[in-house]
């Protein structure tokens, strides 16, 4: 799951400093996090605010979160966040910073195609085509992929819920399609 379908788009220019780095571990955050997390929007960009920003502490808009909850997703740790337009100082408070609890080694490595990039042990695998082994996913509806922690994997039920809610710009790749 990602958000690639809205153009033109407003990107993030400033992201908050996180005391223990990016939220890719898939474990509950037990240390204090100063809230709201403050993000600055790109002052030069004109366009749509996205329902999902893949930052070091990812941002999900309220309509996306409602669709996830409706589908049964219950492994998200939420933190108050605000997106600030630097020129006008308008604050968008309809976002949460999200920690996804669950990182699963669910790639079917024999059916997936890897990119030939150096140092996958540092950043995770890069795939030309990723195939998920549903048995390894263990019935989770949404999780981070252990082999490539930036990837957010969702069950088909989640995809259908987000599409039914008409959350704009959301992109879903079928098994074997994703490249990254």
C-alpha positions in Angstrom: 0.0 0.0 0.0 1.3 3.4 -0.9 0.0 6.7 -2.3 1.1 7.5 -5.8 -2.2 8.4 -7.5 -2.6 12.1 -6.7 -0.9 14.8 -8.8 0.0 17.5 -8.4 0.8 16.8 -4.8 2.2 18.7 -1.8 5.2 17.0 -0.3 6.8 17.3 3.1 9.7 19.6 3.5 10.3 19.3 7.2 9.9 16.1 9.3 10.3 15.9 13.1 13.4 14.5 14.7 12.6 11.2 16.2 14.6 10.3 19.4 15.3 6.7 18.2 15.2 6.9 14.5 12.6 5.9 11.9 9.7 3.8 12.8 10.4 0.7 10.7 11.0 -1.9 13.5 7.5 -3.1 13.7 7.5 -3.0 17.5 5.5 -1.0 20.0 7.0 2.4 20.9 7.4 2.5 24.7 9.5 5.6 25.1 7.9 9.1 25.3 7.1 10.8 22.0 6.5 14.5 22.2 3.2 15.3 20.6 2.0 16.6 18.3 4.7 15.6 15.8 5.1 18.6 13.6 5.7 18.3 9.8 6.3 21.2 7.4 4.8 21.1 4.0 6.8 22.1 0.9 6.2 25.9 0.5 6.7 25.7 -3.3 4.3 22.9 -4.0 0.7 23.4 -5.1 -1.7 20.6 -5.2 -3.3 17.9 -3.1 -2.4 16.9 0.4 -1.9 13.1 0.4 -3.8 10.6 2.6 -0.5 8.8 3.3 3.0 10.3 3.6 5.8 7.7 3.9 8.1 9.6 6.3 10.4 8.4 9.0 7.2 8.5 11.2 4.5 7.8 8.5 1.4 10.0 8.4 -2.1 8.6 7.7 -5.0 11.0 7.2 -8.2 10.4 9.2 -10.2 9.0 6.3 -7.5 6.4 5.6 -7.4 5.4 9.3 -11.2 5.1 9.4 -11.1 2.7 6.4 -8.3 0.7 8.0 -10.2 0.4 11.2 -13.4 -0.6 9.4 -11.5 -3.5 7.7 -10.3 -4.8 11.1 -6.8 -3.4 11.2 -5.9 -3.2 14.9 -2.1 -3.1 15.0 -1.4 0.6 14.6 0.0 2.9 17.3 -1.2 6.4 16.7 0.4 9.7 17.7 -1.0 13.3 17.2 0.5 15.1 14.2 0.1 18.4 12.5 1.1 19.4 9.0 1.9 23.1 8.7 1.8 25.2 5.6 4.9 27.5 6.1 3.6 30.5 4.1 0.1 30.7 5.6 0.8 28.9 8.9 -2.4 26.9 8.3 -2.3 23.7 10.4 -3.8 20.4 9.3 -4.7 18.3 12.3 -6.5 15.5 10.5 -3.4 13.3 10.4 -1.8 10.8 12.8 1.8 9.7 12.9 1.6 5.9 12.7 3.8 3.1 14.0 2.9 -0.2 12.4 3.2 -3.0 14.9 4.2 -6.1 13.1 7.2 -6.8 10.8 6.9 -10.2 9.1 9.2 -12.2 6.9 6.5 -13.0 4.4 8.3 -12.7 1.0 8.2 -15.8 -1.1 11.9 -15.5 -2.0 11.8 -18.4 -4.6 9.0 -16.7 -6.5 10.1 -13.0 -6.1 12.7 -11.3 -8.3 15.4 -9.3 -6.5 17.2 -6.2 -7.8 20.9 -6.7 -7.8 21.8 -3.8 -5.4 24.7 -3.7 -2.9 24.3 -4.0 0.9 20.7 -5.5 1.3 21.6 -6.3 4.9 21.7 -2.5 5.6 18.5 -1.4 3.9 16.6 -4.6 3.1 16.0 -6.3 -0.1 15.0 -4.4 -3.2 12.6 -6.3 -5.4 11.9 -6.2 -9.2 8.8 -8.3 -8.4 7.6 -9.2 -4.9 5.4 -12.2 -4.1 3.9 -12.6 -0.6 3.6 -16.0 1.0 0.2 -15.7 2.6 0.9 -18.5 5.1 3.8 -16.6 6.4 1.7 -13.5 6.8 -0.2 -15.4 9.4 -3.6 -13.7 8.8 -2.3 -10.2 9.6 -4.3 -7.5 7.7 -1.5 -4.9 7.6 2.2 -5.2 8.4 5.7 -4.1 7.4 7.7 -6.6 5.3 10.7 -7.8 7.2 12.7 -8.3 3.9 12.1 -4.6 3.0 10.8 -2.7 6.0 9.7 0.3 4.0 7.0 -1.8 2.3 3.5 -1.8 3.9 1.7 -5.0 3.0 -2.1 -5.2 3.3 -4.6 -8.0 3.0 -7.1 -7.8 0.1 -9.9 -7.0 2.7 -8.0 -3.8 3.6 -7.5 -2.9 0.0 -11.3 -3.3 -0.6 -12.2 -1.2 2.5 -9.9 1.7 1.4 -11.3 1.6 -2.1 -14.9 1.5 -0.8 -14.1 4.6 1.3 -12.8 6.3 -1.8 -9.6 7.5 -0.2 -8.0 9.4 -3.1 -4.6 8.4 -4.6 -4.1 5.2 -2.8 -2.1 2.6 -4.8 -2.1 -1.2 -4.2 0.1 -3.7 -6.0 -0.9 -7.2 -6.6 1.5 -10.1 -5.6 4.4 -10.1 -8.1 3.9 -6.5 -9.2 5.6 -4.3 -6.6 9.1 -3.0 -7.4 11.1 -1.2 -4.8 
